[in-house]
Amino acid sequence: MKMMKIIKMKVNNRTFFIYLAKIYMKIHKYFISRLYKRNV
């Protein structure tokens, strides 16, 4: 619990959100390309 609080204090919400968004986009593109290849 203490570690989580320290991490939250060090990392502000905006940079953390951008980090999550980048990961989400990578996964999203990966699944879209797989679905596209399957349909073609």
Secondary structure, 3 states (H helix, E strand, C coil): CHHHHHHHHHCCHHHHHHHHHHHHHHHHHHHHHHHHHHHC
